[in-house]
């Protein structure tokens, strides 16, 4: 049995789609405002031609919204259910401060989609690199690098990190949940 730690936004939950809905609900359609050559920018707002005022309006909406109904990344739910039966699975995410609804809404999302035990395994921290695991999955290259530099592998195991996601382009280790599960299987010796 492996200990697996998954980041939430960008790995399990589709934060980008949540942001886009908030943007369109507050400032209108944004698809036609995409900035050519910025499709892979890390921060969503940098991918669009937005004024500072529009960014402020969207950010305000984000800080007053709940992630409870955020869509899941394709393949996340079915693969997580399978992995949770086989491994010791935890979820690490940063709370969206100063939003008082964020942690509550995130726990409700996990309880609804993956069960109450999954909601109890949700860890809110900015310091993911202190978490010990056999496999750590995140979509942000900076978090992967910090974890690699500071990780404390479990005794007798070789810890591995997986950079996930389309936004990471060619540098990603896995761009689909199926690829990620296959990589976890390699760590597990299957």
C-alpha positions in Angstrom: 0.0 0.0 0.0 1.3 3.4 -1.0 0.7 6.8 0.6 -0.5 9.1 -2.2 -1.0 12.8 -1.9 -2.9 14.7 -4.6 -3.1 18.4 -5.0 -6.7 19.4 -5.6 -7.0 22.4 -8.0 -5.8 21.5 -11.5 -5.4 17.8 -10.6 -8.8 16.8 -9.2 -11.0 19.9 -9.5 -11.1 22.1 -12.6 -10.2 25.5 -11.1 -9.8 27.0 -14.5 -13.3 26.2 -15.5 -14.6 27.6 -12.2 -12.6 30.8 -12.8 -14.0 31.1 -16.4 -17.6 30.8 -15.2 -17.0 33.5 -12.6 -15.4 35.7 -15.2 -18.2 35.3 -17.6 -20.8 35.8 -14.9 -19.1 39.1 -13.8 -17.6 40.7 -17.0 -19.2 38.8 -19.8 -17.9 36.4 -22.5 -14.1 36.1 -22.5 -13.3 33.4 -25.1 -12.7 36.1 -27.8 -10.3 37.8 -25.5 -7.6 35.1 -25.3 -4.1 36.4 -25.7 -2.3 34.5 -28.5 0.8 32.8 -27.2 -0.4 32.8 -23.6 -2.4 29.6 -23.6 0.0 27.9 -21.2 0.5 30.9 -18.8 0.2 29.6 -15.2 -2.2 32.2 -13.9 -5.5 32.0 -15.7 -6.0 35.8 -15.8 -2.8 36.2 -17.8 -4.3 34.2 -20.7 -6.8 36.9 -21.4 -6.7 40.5 -22.4 -8.3 41.9 -19.2 -8.1 45.3 -17.6 -6.9 45.6 -14.0 -10.4 46.6 -13.0 -11.8 43.4 -14.6 -9.2 41.2 -12.8 -10.3 42.9 -9.6 -14.0 42.1 -10.2 -13.2 38.5 -11.0 -11.0 38.1 -8.0 -13.7 39.6 -5.8 -16.1 37.0 -7.2 -13.6 34.2 -6.5 -13.1 35.4 -2.9 -16.8 35.3 -2.3 -17.7 32.0 -4.1 -17.7 28.4 -2.9 -15.8 25.6 -4.7 -18.6 23.2 -3.8 -19.9 22.8 -7.3 -16.6 23.1 -9.2 -16.3 20.6 -12.0 -13.9 17.6 -11.7 -11.0 17.0 -14.0 -11.9 14.3 -16.5 -11.2 10.9 -15.1 -10.4 12.1 -11.6 -13.4 10.7 -9.7 -13.5 7.2 -11.1 -9.7 6.8 -10.8 -9.6 8.3 -7.3 -12.3 5.9 -6.1 -10.2 3.0 -7.4 -7.0 4.3 -5.9 -8.6 4.9 -2.5 -9.6 1.2 -2.3 -6.0 0.2 -2.9 -3.9 2.9 -1.3 -3.7 5.4 1.6 -4.8 8.6 -0.2 -4.7 12.2 1.0 -5.5 15.5 -0.6 -3.5 18.7 -0.1 -4.7 22.1 -1.1 -4.3 25.7 -0.2 -7.2 27.5 1.3 -8.3 30.6 -0.7 -7.8 33.2 1.9 -9.7 35.5 2.6 -12.6 33.4 1.4 -14.5 32.0 4.5 -16.5 29.7 2.2 -13.6 28.0 0.6 -12.7 25.2 3.1 -16.3 24.5 3.9 -17.3 24.2 0.2 -14.2 22.1 -0.6 -15.1 19.6 2.2 -18.7 19.4 1.0 -17.4 18.8 -2.6 -15.2 15.9 -1.4 -17.9 14.4 0.8 -20.4 14.5 -2.1 -18.0 13.2 -4.8 -15.7 10.8 -2.9 -17.3 10.2 0.5 -17.0 11.5 4.0 -13.7 9.7 4.6 -12.1 11.6 1.6 -13.4 14.9 3.1 -11.6 14.0 6.4 -8.4 13.4 4.4 -8.3 16.9 3.0 -5.2 18.9 4.2 -5.2 22.6 3.9 -1.7 23.9 3.7 0.5 26.2 1.7 3.5 24.1 2.6 2.9 20.8 0.7 6.6 20.0 0.7 6.4 19.0 4.3 4.0 16.1 3.5 5.6 12.7 3.4 4.3 10.4 0.7 5.4 7.6 -1.7 3.8 9.6 -4.5 3.1 13.4 -4.6 1.0 14.8 -7.5 0.6 18.5 -8.3 0.0 20.6 -11.4 2.3 23.4 -10.4 6.0 22.9 -11.2 7.1 25.1 -8.3 5.3 22.8 -5.8 6.9 19.7 -7.4 10.3 21.2 -7.2 9.8 22.3 -3.5 8.6 18.8 -2.6 11.6 17.2 -4.4 14.0 19.4 -2.5 12.4 19.0 0.9 10.7 15.6 0.8 11.1 13.1 3.6 10.5 9.7 2.0 8.9 7.0 4.1 11.4 4.5 5.4 12.4 1.8 2.8 10.5 3.5 -0.1 11.6 5.6 -3.0 9.3 8.7 -3.1 8.2 10.0 -6.5 6.5 13.1 -7.7 4.3 13.5 -10.7 3.8 16.8 -12.5 0.2 16.6 -13.9 -1.7 18.6 -16.4 -2.1 20.1 -19.8 -0.9 23.6 -18.7 2.5 22.1 -18.2 2.8 21.1 -21.8 5.8 19.0 -22.7 7.3 19.1 -19.2 4.3 17.3 -17.5 4.8 13.7 -16.5 1.1 12.9 -17.1 -1.6 14.9 -18.8 -4.5 12.4 -18.2 -5.6 10.5 -15.1 -5.0 7.2 -17.0 -1.4 8.1 -17.5 -1.0 9.1 -13.8 -2.6 5.9 -12.6 -0.2 3.9 -14.8 2.8 5.9 -13.3 1.6 5.2 -9.8 1.4 1.5 -10.7 5.1 1.7 -11.7 5.9 3.0 -8.2 3.8 0.2 -6.7 5.7 -2.4 -8.6 2.8 -3.6 -10.8 
